[in-house]
């Protein structure tokens, strides 16, 4: 590997991380900011046992430089809606995700309304598995994910 290639990789990552706000302003952002940043505007359309159906109009803040929804935003939606669907199965958990496998199949653009559907496939004593799918209103799949979560029980203290 050439030194030029290594330098290009370093520059790409460091340039992407350039601050848009001064460090004290970034450090003052509350820890729950990220979830709200991604979920703002999400509507729960259907909540049934073991299933959630949500809708989101893709906001410009979730776009990448190619002007379509960022893969990280998609992964965050999978994580957040995937976690929430376990509540519909009677499992109130604050456990951590163990695995997310996401197939990115199409793009979503600003102001496009999409559906996010999550279904619980299995809940065990310690692990749960769900699928999460992001779809365009015409039914075309944007992303399909399998989501595995550690089902840590909430403290009774």
Protein Blocks (a to p, Z undefined) as FASTA:
>chain_A
ZZklmmmmmmmmmmmmpcfbdfklmmmpcfklmmmmmmgopacfbdcehiacddddddfk
lpcfkopacfklmmmmmmmmmmmmmmmnopacfbdcfbdcdddfbdcdehiacddddddf
bdcfkbccdddddddfkopafbdcddddddddddfZZ
